[in-house]
Amino acid sequence: MSTQVLVMAKTPVAGRVKTRLCPPCTPEQAAGIAAAALADTLAAVTATPGVQRRLVVEGDHPAPPGWNRTPQRGTTLGERLANAYADTGTAGVASLLIGMDTPQVSPGLLAAAVRRLDHDDADAVLGLAEDGGWWALGLRDPCHGQAVRDVPMSTPDTGALTLAALRARGLRVAELPTLRDVDTAADAHAVTALCGAGSRFALTVTALMSPIATP
């Protein structure tokens, strides 16, 4: 089965992205960090072999060369996620959706998720986040993206509720590695340490944010 990777993203505009980094960041610095996180995420997907690539974006951020682009649609995040699957779904093509808040994601990790999704014993793959949310959701049949439409997002229970919603549809769900996503300054520094050499996110955080003192 072929797979498309969807990157769900916001155009990095000061005051509209990574607001929980302010303070210590200014809105402009937070937008710069968001832009670097998105750039690293897009680079990781571009380097993942054998997949189709699509940017599902709020705002006017362009898609990289060789990518498709779809605007986000909906009011709540749950609606926008469900619509992302619906608006891009193709018969016989699985959809693996990730966000822009885990810049430490690697082509190897994404390729492993695609392989797991291709197994006949899994209808879906779910990568939980340390804060209780999730960073990746892959569906063999994108029509099941409707499962997340009414799931409360950005809560400590989002991951568990998403898993329950998928299983309520009778889906067999395989788990992906748990990752830390970037919301706060502490997250930014912790994720920087996990990024590979040359990471734009790590370079930007190091340049713009002072290290957090440890007791």
C-alpha positions, 0 to 999 in steps of 0.5 A, spaced: 500 500 500 502 506 498 502 512 503 502 519 503 505 523 509 500 529 511 504 535 515 499 539 519 502 546 519 500 553 521 504 559 517 509 562 522 506 569 523 508 572 530 503 572 535 499 566 532 504 561 533 508 558 539 505 563 544 506 559 550 514 560 548 512 568 550 515 569 555 521 568 555 521 569 547 518 575 543 512 573 538 517 574 533 522 570 536 517 564 537 515 565 530 522 564 528 522 558 532 516 555 529 519 556 522 525 552 524 521 547 527 516 546 520 523 547 516 526 541 519 519 537 519 518 538 512 526 536 511 525 529 514 518 528 510 522 530 504 527 525 505 523 519 507 523 514 501 517 512 497 511 516 500 507 522 497 508 528 501 502 534 502 502 540 506 496 541 510 496 549 512 493 554 515 495 561 512 499 562 505 506 558 507 508 555 500 509 547 499 516 545 498 518 543 491 515 536 489 509 537 495 502 538 494 498 543 498 491 543 501 489 549 505 486 547 512 478 547 513 474 547 519 473 551 526 476 547 531 482 543 531 478 536 531 474 539 525 481 541 521 484 534 522 478 530 520 477 535 514 485 534 512 484 526 511 477 527 508 480 533 503 486 529 501 484 521 501 485 517 495 482 510 495 488 505 496 493 510 499 494 510 506 495 517 510 500 518 515 499 525 519 504 529 523 504 536 526 510 541 526 511 541 533 516 535 533 522 537 529 526 531 532 522 527 527 527 523 523 526 520 516 528 513 519 522 514 524 517 516 519 519 510 514 518 505 520 511 508 521 509 507 514 512 500 514 508 499 520 502 502 517 503 497 511 502 491 515 495 487 515 495 487 522 494 494 523 489 499 521 492 505 524 498 507 527 498 512 533 504 516 536 503 519 543 506 525 545 509 526 552 504 531 554 498 526 553 496 528 546 499 525 539 504 527 534 502 522 529 496 518 526 496 514 520 490 511 517 490 505 512 483 508 510 483 515 511 475 515 511 476 513 519 479 520 520 472 522 522 474 519 528 478 525 531 472 530 529 469 531 536 475 529 540 478 534 545 484 537 542 490 540 546 488 536 553 492 531 557 487 526 555 487 527 547 491 521 546 487 516 550 481 519 547 483 519 540 485 511 541 478 510 544 475 513 538 479 509 533 478 503 537 470 504 537 470 504 530 473 497 530 480 499 528 486 495 530 491 500 532 499 499 533 503 504 537 509 508 535 514 511 539 512 517 544 515 523 543 516 530 546 512 536 542 514 543 543 510 547 547 514 551 552 521 553 553 523 547 557 520 543 551 524 547 546 531 546 550 529 538 551 527 537 544 533 541 541 538 536 545 534 530 541 535 533 534 540 531 529 546 535 526 545 541 522 537 542 525 535 548 524 530 548 530 536 547 534 540 552 531 535 557 532 533 555 539 540 556 541 541 563 538 534 566 541 533 562 547 537 562 554 539 555 557 534 554 563 538 554 569 537 547 573 537 547 580 
